[in-house]
Amino acid sequence: MDITRKDFLKLAGLGGVAFASGLGTDAWAQKYGTEDFYFVQLSDSHWGFTGDKINPEAKSSLKKAVAAVNALKKKPEFVVFTGDLTEMAEDEAERRRRMAEFKQIIGGLKTRKVYFMPGEHDASLDQGKIYQEFFGVTRYAFDHNGVHFVALDNVSDPHGALGDEQLKWLQGHLKGRDRNMPLVVLTHRPLWDVAPAWDWYTPDGSKAIELLLPFKKATVFYGHIHQENHHMTEHIAHHSAQSLMWPLPAPMSQPKKAKVPWDPAHPYAGLGFREIKADVDEGQYGLDERALGA
């Protein structure tokens, strides 16, 4: 089921904040002594991009996002970047330079922890070799206050697949875990088929979703499509994030995918990040979308 933000908010009945993936209170939080928390998702910063017709302020967008996160009244527990940290560069020296600059800029974030994930612009040319020099492994898992997070790599493969080896790893990683455990999956590309003709999908994403379906409180956060989008696969909610560099049109809304030009009358329109409030007791997530130019 694919739903618009308006419909999603209407169903939630919460105005400016949406909640998803909740199936009611259970004994999970009582068993593990969990506490609610919130984190920030940023995506698709494309550091190194140039093009005044698309974003004449490209050299300041990422810095503006860092300042906006630092200005939040309550500091997030952590920040996660869901891919395309930098703009693709064929030259390896240039790729390293962009990643070094990106890392230096986000070093100014006032948060306890920053998690990174590659996008195809960061990793597809060399299967993530240079990315790993700067940011470490491309897939991993961690726990935070009773929520289990899994970051998957669907970009190092030139075709955007997870691959049999990674799917086997995911299956083994999830085996034996409590099915009531709140589970958050982080990816760059969507696991569901948003628009295969625009390369907005993961060829073997359905296999990953099949592994997630037994978990009653599974949610996926991703990037890649440069816009907010909400979708349900049975009880699994999928939420895409806006870009920090340029917006893209709604899926298949025009003949060809193309960057949305900069509107001088509405600078930073369609660009932003989100705060995600985790209600661990309910296994729900409140999404507060923040405009970059606000």
N, C-alpha and C positions, 0 to 999 in steps of 0.2 A: 504494500500500500504506500503510495506517495502522497504526501500532504503538504500544503502550503504553510508558511509561518502563521498566516492569519487563522487558518483552520486549526493549526496546532495549538495556538494560544487560546482559541475559542473552546477547544476541547478541554484544555487544562483549566480554563476559567481564571487565568491569573494575570491578564493584562500584559505588562511588560516583561514578565518572567515566565518561562516555560519549564514544566517538569515532565520528565520522561522516565521510563524503565522501572517504575515502581510497582511492586506487586504486594504491598502491605507489610506491616511489621512482622518479623519473625524473631527467632531466638539468636540470630547471628550476632547482633550488636551486644546483647546481654552476655553471650558466651565469650566474646573477644574483647569486651570493654572498649568499644570503638567510640569515636567522637566525630561530629560533623566537621567539615573543613571546606576550604575552597581553593581552587587553583585557576591559573590563567592559561588559555590556549592562544597562541599566535601561529600564523601560518603564511607560507608563500611570500617571504620578504624579498626574494629575488635580488639580493644585494649585488650590485654591479650592473644592473640594468640601466640603459640610457635610452631616452626617446621622449622629447618634450611634448609630443602630441598625445602621448599616453600618460606620462607623469613627469612634468617639468621639475618636480621637487623630489626626484628619485633618490637623491643623495641625502635627503633629510627624513624620509618616511620611516625608516627603521629607528632612527634616533628619536623621532617623535613618538613612536610606539613605546620605546624604553621609558621616555619621560612620562607618558600617560600611565603606564603601569606603576611607575614609582610614585605617581601622584595619588594613587588609590588610597582611600582613607584607611582601609585594612590591608595589610600586606598579604599577598597570597602565600600559601604553604610552599608552592613551587610554580614554575612556569614551564610549559612544554611547547616546543616548536614542532609542528607537524609537517616538516619538509619544505623543499625548495628554499633553503636558507639563502642560497646564492643563485645568480643567473648563470646558466650554462656557459662554459668557456672551453673551446677546443684545446687551447694552449694550456698545458699543465701548470706552467709557472703562473699564469693569470688565474687559474682556478685556485691555486694555493693562496695567491694574494687576496682574492676575494674572501676566501674562508677565514684567513687571518684577520682581515678587517672586520668581518662580521663578528667573529669571536671577541675582538677587542671592544666593539660597540656594545654587545649584549653583556659584557663584563660589568657594565654600569647598572644592571638590574639589581634592585634591592629586594632580594628574595633568598630564601634558604637554599634553594636548589633549582637548577635549570636542566631539563631533559631535552635532548636533541634527537631528531629523526631526519634521515635524508629524504629528499624528493628526487625525481628523475633528473632535474637540473644539476643536482649535487653528485649523483652516483651512477647514472646509467652509462656514461662513457667508459668507465673503468671498473664497473662492478663495486663501486664504493671504496676503492683503494685510498684515494687522497682524502675523501671524507673521513675515513677512519683514523687517519693521521691526526686530525684536528678534534674529532668528536667521539671517537671510540666505536664500539660495535654498533651494527645497524639493527639488531633485534635484541630485546632484553625484556625483563620483567621486574617489577618491584611492588612492594606493599606499602600502603599509606593509610593509617587509621582504619584498618579493617576492609579497605578496598584493594583488590588485586588489579594491577595494571600490567598489560602486555603490549609491547611495541613491536609491530611486525614490519618487515621490509618487503614492500611490493614495488620497488623502484630500481634496485641494483640489477635485476634481470632486465635486459633490453626490451623485453616485451611486457614488462610490468607484472609478471607473475610472481606468486609466492614461492612456487617450486615444491617438488615432492619432499625434499629434505627438510624445508622449513615447516611444511604441513605436518610431517612426521614429528618434528620437534614440538610443535604446538600441541599435537595430540598427546604426546608423552608428558608435556608440561601440565596439561589440564587433567590428566588421568588421576583419579582418586581424590580430586578436590571437591569440597562441599558444593553441591549444586545451588545452594542458597547464597553462596558467596557473591557479594557485589563485584562484578567483573567489568573493567573498562579496557577496551581494545583501542589502541592508537595506531593509525595507519596514515600514509600520505594519500594514496589513491583510494577511492571508495571500494568497498568489498562487494557492493551490489552494482548492478548494471545501470548507472545513471544515464549514460549516453555512449555506448560503445563506438558509434561512428565518430565521436569527438575524443576518443581515447579516455573516456571517463568511466573506467571500470577496471577490474582485476580479472584476468582470464580464468583463474582458478579460485576466485573469491568465494564462490558458492561452497567450495569444499571447506573453507575456513568457517563460514557461517554455519555449516552443518555441525562443526565441532563446538560451536558456541551455543547452539540452540538448547542443549540440555541445561544450561545455566539460566536460572529464572530471572536474574538481574544483570543481564549483559547489555552493554551499551558501546557503540563505536563512535569515536570522534576522528575526523579526517580533514584533509585539506584538498589541494589539487584543483578543485573546480572554481575557486575564487569567488565564492558566494555562500550565503546561508541557505541550507537546504535540509529538510527533515523527512525521514523515510522510516517506515516500519517493516521489518521482516518478521512476521508473527509478533513475538513480544520483544524483539531486539530493535532498539532505536538507533538510527544512524544520523549523525549531525555533522554537516560540513561547516567549515569556517571561512570567513571572508579573508581576502588577501591584504597584505600591507603595501602592495605595489600597484596592482591594477585589478579592476573587476572584470568578470567575463559574463556573457549573456546567459539567460536561463537556458537549461538544456534543450537543444534542438529547436530553439525559438527563432532561428534564422538559418539560411542555407549553409553557412560556414561559421565555424567557431572563430571569433576574432576578439582581440582586446577592446574593451570599451574605451573610447577616447576620453581624455581629460576634459572636464567641463569647468571653465574658468568661473562660471557663475556659482558652481557648487563644488569647490575644490575638495578632494578626498571623498567624494561621494562613492559609496559602495565599498569603502575600505575600512577595516576595523579589526577588532579582536574580541574575545569573550571571556567573561568570568564564569566559572562553573562551580556552583555550590553543591557539595555532596552531602545529601541527607542519608547517612549510613543506615540509620534505623529502618528507613523505608526503601532504601536502594534506589533513590531518586536523585536527579540532577537538575538544579535550577540554572538556566542559561540566561545570562545577562549580556546582551550584545552591546558593545561599545564602539561608537563611531570614532575613527582615527582623528577626524577633524573637530571633534566636539570640544 
